[in-house]
Amino acid sequence: MKPLPSSFYNRDTITVAQELLGQILVREIDGDRLSGRIIETEAYTGPGDPASHAFRGPTPRSRIMFGPPGVAYVYFCYGVHHLLNVVTEQDGTAGAVLIRGLEPLEGLDRMMKSRKNLKEKGLMDGPGKLTQGMEITLSLNGWDLTRAKELYIIRGKTKPGERVITGPRVGINNGTDKLWRFRLR
């Protein structure tokens, strides 16, 4: 299957955050294919969003959020976890969607080994857990997700009866009033 095109990401960040639900994140590494269905996201916009890295405008860290769309923004959080975001909006406008949770589909054994976890339940239910399980590191910061190579997102779908639950973003101190966390239930 073909990766989602840049036009998918070149839209309003909130819309993309919701429409990433059900899509499939694919990681190809050392001849193995790991994949998971995206089940949770959070949206972060630009200067009007105090929880966003782009709140103060472009900086060496946040510059990637200003475009182009469809690029991976990977950063190291709290000196512990790598986090994966997908850049959204038109080039020059800040926006990114944090991928918060996956439902594993392929490569479960390798994911469990990478996570040092012997249980499937809860394996990818957090942004740090999923990057560890999918072996996503800073080396993929700036990666073009529209290429069918190493890291990309393909079309998936929601399951019958699933619905989108909206709530506040977690792990932030500012911008907690924005209900920009989206989960499939």
Secondary structure, DSSP 8 states (H G I E B T S, - for coil): --B--HHHHSS-HHHHHHHTTT-EEEEEETTEEEEEEEEEEEEEESTT-TTSTTTTS--TTTGGGGS-TTBEEEEEETTTEEEEEEE-SSTTS-EEEEEEEEEEEE-HHHHHHHHT---STTTTSSHHHHHHHTT--GGGTT-BTTSSSSEEEE-----TT--EEEE--SS-SS-TT---EEEE-
